[in-house]
Every structure is written in structure tokens, then in C-alpha cells.
Amino acid sequence: MATRTADPHTTGGKFTWRERLFTTLQKRGAIAVLILVVAVSALAFDNFLTAQNLQNIVLQGAFLGLIVVGMTFVIISGGIDLSVGSLLALGGVLAALTVPVFWPLALILPPLFCGLIGFGNGLLIAKAKMAPFIVTLAGLLGIRGLALAFAGERPIGIDGGSPFAWFGQGQIFGVAVPIIVVLVAFAVGGLVLARTSYGRVIFAIGGNEESARLMGLPVDRTKIIAYTTSGALAGLAGALLAARLSAGDPNGGLAWELDAISAVVVGGTLLTGGAGSISGSLAGVLLLSILQNLINQVGTLGSYAQQLVSGFFLIVVVVAQAYLTRRQRV
Amino acid sequence: MEQQAPVLEVRRVTKRFPGVLALDDISFELRPGEVHALVGENGAGKSTLIKVITGVYRPDEGQILFQGEEVSFSEPRESQEAGISTIYQEVNLIPLLSVAQNVFLGREPRGRLGLIDRDRMNREADEILKRYGIRADVTAPLRSLGLGVQQMVAIARAISVDARAVIMDEPTSSLEAREVETLFGVIRQLRQEGVGVIYVSHRLDELYEICDRVTVLRDGRVAHTGELAELSRLQLIAHMLGRELADVQKEGATGFGEEHETAEEPVLQAQGLTQHPRLREVSLTVHPGEVVGLAGLLGAGRSETAKAIFGAEPVDSGSLKVGGEEVKMGSPAAAIKAGIAFLPEDRKSEGIIPDLSVKENIVAAALPRLARAGLVSEKAQDELVEEFMQSLGIKASSPDQPVRELSGGNQQKVLLARWLCMNPKVLILDEPTRGIDVGAKAEIQKLVDDLAVKGLGVILISSELDEMTEGSDRVVALRDGAVVGLLSEDEITEGNLMELLAHGEDSGNGAKENGRDADG
């Protein structure tokens, strides 16, 4: 008794400034870097801050962004979804195939069908207790095969005159439609994650699944919904990308699952689950997208530069996260 | 109160796990407005019973009635919604979420558009916590609080829903004395409101202070149930350990021989081991050729003492000497180098490597010593392994047989051989015969005896009274993390030992707020 001086009824003592720094770095680092990069680029390149260029940047990240919203949910819950790249391809192919039949169906069928596959992933993970990595890795392989089979291994063109093309190429008040869709997705996702019971349960599961179960939270249902959402958003992204490119490409979205994971992690979401934010993920996507844009502007650099810089960001963020998770276990 | 219908009733419940009958025809009643103690030693079935009640497990046979109706919960969520709140021994909250979020997880106050009303949530969480004497920033992440406060938050969460039955599994194991008082205040309030409370603890003082009735479980059966006040401490312990008070003097059932000749100079001296809040000022000495028993009920600090000596757990203070030389605390490497060997309680997770062969398991720890310029001669290894397989009587088809295929007793011998390869001076055995069949048990007991005869100092931890009394030359009795008594030679009888565990005076510095449990 004599050895303990700390009053157990007070709090906050263990939260050192170092931990605070790392926490802030991990949570808000992406946004800070984003602002910094934008500021520097605005000074360095005359045509960086033009409306057209900014729109390009956001549009470039829009399709990946839809996937990232779902991925954020899945990763915070402590899981991973590797099937989204293939689901995006499948969504595009399904859209291209249904446009000639009845074009509104091309907007509904891809998210529905891909959501159903996500639901299957979720069932296997939550109910059959299989590892998310393996289940969705199987999805990554199998769904790609399905997309290739549906498309006959070739991209399928979409008639540019179809009203469907507007969802990829059209504008509302000068803003590209996919941008509006992705912004809505981020807004809704952020609200759900931060301000609904469902969102808090996602965090609880990622923080400690066993505790969440013992606290009486609906663990299985929550996980299944997360994977279903991830699948549906990937399908929707595929449909919109097909509308933009006027083609459904079964080879589209290759390795996008990895880009999505990078964006989420760079955005400050713990890869081990339990902490993260949608706003961070948005910053992560924009950061990746701006890097690409800058490298295009410089012109003399190859695509290796973007990969190099993304890799560097990722490692910095992951080191901060590793430090944090270690602290948490102590 | 006597005539009221029980709020919770367990009727003839049986639960089997592969190879184990965890609950054997258990019946149990919780009346409204009573605090019902549930006690029993390790493996008695307390945790299983709680998990069956809360829906983590399903009973194989029998019924559970809640407020007079038969229920069948398939998830903890369902029992919670029905009105059974549970506080688990380990804090079961989410460390990264804020205190308020933890209190309200799954039932957050809603505002406009059905979104969470954060201000209201924080305000209400603050009010709830204040009611239980907790002052904490409710917006801070839970992990920034001390363990005791975290446990109080868990308790606040569980009680702030309208429960008719509250189950507390070792709620005080991480609480300070003052927090325990607050908790008891809360429990008394619950009793007045007619809530039934199941209270699991090993601290006799607490049980007698707060509980009305008691149910003792042993080996998956109900050993006793009745008013607590009518039961003396000694009787309670006798029920827990499965001894009739009349025949605790009976002896001669184990493989141990007579007392040993011991040398003058101690081989091991541990002085004032303190690890807040589990150990207080624990001191013990072991002479060469002596078996020192560490006795105590579950949670008394036996395993913690062993781990502190071996350096597997850091200590706040205390010193250790082996053969007169000071040994650095908190470092197993230093302890091993000084000549301490430790066979942990849980040999599956802390000892054997199941898929490796008998040979590989035996030489695993000795390899660095056997190596010459980084190379290990196969011949030297084979000789060593051969020697120990013979001297310990390890029954395996060959040295290359995977250890997982051996019986429990032989696995234990393989572990013993691994440590003996290191030529230890002191051997610490934590429950060496648990889960081992009777024949192998006697063999291991004889081995321990032989090793002591050869001059090894042995520290023996065992929950089995006869093993403790017949195996030890001296017994150090622990209670709530402090030494409460010593017995030597002829004084070592089951009767004396139980008397010590029930009433022994605390020789530590007097505080009464510890004794953390090591296992569920």
C-alpha cells in the first residue's frame, strides 16, 4: 500500500506527451500531410490550384474512394477485404452487360450482386469463424475468374449514347457525378461510424472482439453488414467506372485492394482494428491521388516515384501505429 | 426472503467438454435480494457455471429458469437483454474507446435523426460514474485509466442497466481497499432493491462481510450450499478442498518418502518479494536437498511467487540470492544462469512444443550450452537424451516421437528432463501432477523425492493437500499474497495447514487489498 502513491480515482497520468504526440500523428497525420502537400504544390506548380486540376485529382481518387469507405469499416472491425479489386471488375462487367437490356438495371445489379458476394464473405468470416484474409483472398481469385468468364475475357463496350454514361461522365453544377457519389458515401460513412450505435460496435469489435461478445453486442451481424457494404460499394464503384470509361473491363481494378488498404492505413486507421476514421481515409485517398497528379505534372518522373513515396508514407504511419499498439498492450 | 421464488434457478445442469465433465448435475438457486457466494478451487466449475447461465455455453442437460420461466440463451446478449448482468474477472471493455462510450456501448442515447447524442452520453456517463465514486474524464480513452478504475467502469456499466440478477466474477481482484468499500456499498444497495447477486471470490474476509448464502463447487459438483454465517471458515475450506474435518489426519497415499537431510547453507533466499497488488513481502529460503511447499488457496499468490523468483514477472521490490550470490530480478535468463529451473503450471502453453520430438524438446534449452563454436554434436545430444529418458523413465517409442503423442505424465517428465539438462540448483514445480493419471502421479512424486535426495532444492506448489503435506519438508502458507505461516516436519498435517489457510495471521505489512487471481 505504501509503495503506491498514485490516487486510483484520478486519471490521465498514464497518458504521456509522447503517447499524445504519436496518437495525434497517427490520427491526424494524413490530414496534416495533405494540407502540407497541397500548400507546397500550390506554390511549386502554377496550374495545381486550378479548378480543373483539383477536379482531376478528386475524380482520379473517386472510384478508389468508394472502395475505401467500405474498407475502412472492415479494417476498423479488425478484418480485411482483399476481394474488392475483383468485385470492382465484376461490377463493371455486370454493368456493361445489363446496359443494353435496361440501363437503370446497370446501376442496381452490380452493387446488389457484389453486395451479395460480400454477404457471403461476411457469413464465412462471422459464422464459420474463418480468417478474413483467406476468405477474401479466395474471393480475389474466384471473383476475377467470374468477371473474366462473364465478359468472355474481353472488355465490353457501353454505348456512349446511353443515359447510363451520364453517371460516369456527366456533371451536376460543374462537378463530376462520381465525385458527388463518393462525397455522399464518405459523409454517410463518417456519420454512421462516429454517430451511430452500429459504428461504435464496429470499433468495439476491432478493439477486442471477445469483450464485445461478452458485453452482449451483436458481433456477427455487425461484421456481416461490414463485408456486405464493402462488396456493394466495390460493385457500385465498378459500375461508375464502367460508365466513365464506356466499357466494363474484367481486368480492371487489379491490385486496387492494396491501394485501398494503403489509403485506409495512411489515413490513420489501425490495421489491427479498433481505431480509425473516415475523414482520415478520405485524406489517405486524396494523398495517393495528389502524389500521382504531382508526378504527372513534373513529367520527368516515372510511376515508380509514386510507389516510392506511398511506400514511405505507409511505413512511417505503420511505425507510429506499432508504437501505439505496443503501448496499449502494456 | 426465505419464501420468495428464486430470481434465477439452475436445475440439474450438466456440461461436458471433450474429456472433461465440467458441470455434473448442478442445481443452484439465487433468491431476490440475496448475495450468494460461489466458491471453489481451480477447475471446480465456477466459470463454466457462469458461462452456462449467461449463454456463452449451452448446457448439455438440465434447465435454467429466470424469473420463473425457462430460458435458453444462445449469446451473452440475450441474457443481458433478459436482465442478467455480468462483470467478468478480466476487464472486458474496449481500451481504445472513451469511458463514456464503454459505459453506453450498444445502448447509446439517441438524438436527432437517430444519431448518438454525444453530449448527453458524456453527461449521463459522468453522473453514473459519480454515483459509484469514480471521478474520471469520461471522454478519455479507457486505457488511460488505472486497472482498478477500469474495473469500476465495468461494474458501473453492468449495473446501470436494470438487471434482476448480477453476476460478479472476482470483481475485487484489481481493486484498491477504498474501491472495494464503494463496491460493497453498491452491492448492499442492489440487495435492498431486491436484485440477486452472485459473488465469486476467494477472499474469505470479503465473503463473510458481504454474502448471505454460499454454494461450494468441487470437481463440477455442488459440495455444499447453505447460509454462510452458519459455516466456519475451516468448514468452508474443508468443503472447497474436499476433506472431512474428521479425517484430515489420514496419510500415506502419495509417492513421497520421508523427510530429507538438509544442508546448513540455504541454496535460495528470496527476501521481501513485493508485486503490487498480488504479493507483499514474501520471503522464503530453500536448502539443498529440501522440498519447500508453497501452500495457499487459489489466488493466494503461489504461482506469482514462483514467477517472481524465476523472473518471469517483474517485482516492485525484493531480492533474491542463489548460492549466496545476488540474482537480478525480473530476468528469466539471469535466473536460469543462476541455476533456477521452473516448470510452469500450464505445460501446454508455457512448456512443451507439441510438434517437436522428445529429443528436440529435451535439448531445446540446453543447446547453447552444448554448442561448440555454434555447432552441436548429434552424438552429445543423443547421449544426453538417452540418459534422461532412462533415468526419468520417459515412455516414448523413440527419442524422435513427437511430444504431443505422449501421455500427460510423460510430457511432464520431458519438461523435467529439459530443465535437469541445465544442472539446476533449485527446481520450482507449479502443480507438477495436475491432469496426470494416478500411476504417473506417484512416479513424478517419487522423482521429485529422488532429486531432493541428490541435493536439489525444490519449491513445490500443489493444490492437493496430501501432495503438499507429504511431499514437503517445510510448508510456507500464503494468503492474499502474503506469508501467513510456516510449518515444518511434524507440524505438517492437513489439519494444521487448513487451519493456517483459514485463520493464519498476516505477517506482511498489514494492508488488506490484494491477492489477485492468476487464473479463471
Interface residues (C-beta under 8 A of the other chain):
Chain A: M1 A2 T3 R4 A6 P8 H9 T10 T11 G12 K14 F15 L191 R195 T196 S197 R200 V201 F203 A204 G207 N208 E210 S211 A212 R213 L214 M215 G216 L217 P218 G274 A275 Q328
Chain B: V56 E75 P76 R77 E78 S79 Q80 E81 T86 Y88 N92 L93 I94 P95 L96 L97 Q101 L105 G106 R107 E108 G114 L115 I116 R118 G133 I134 R135 A136 D137 A140 P141 R143 S144 L145 G146 G148 V149 R157 E176 A177 R178 E179 T274 H276 D316 S317 N509 A511 E513
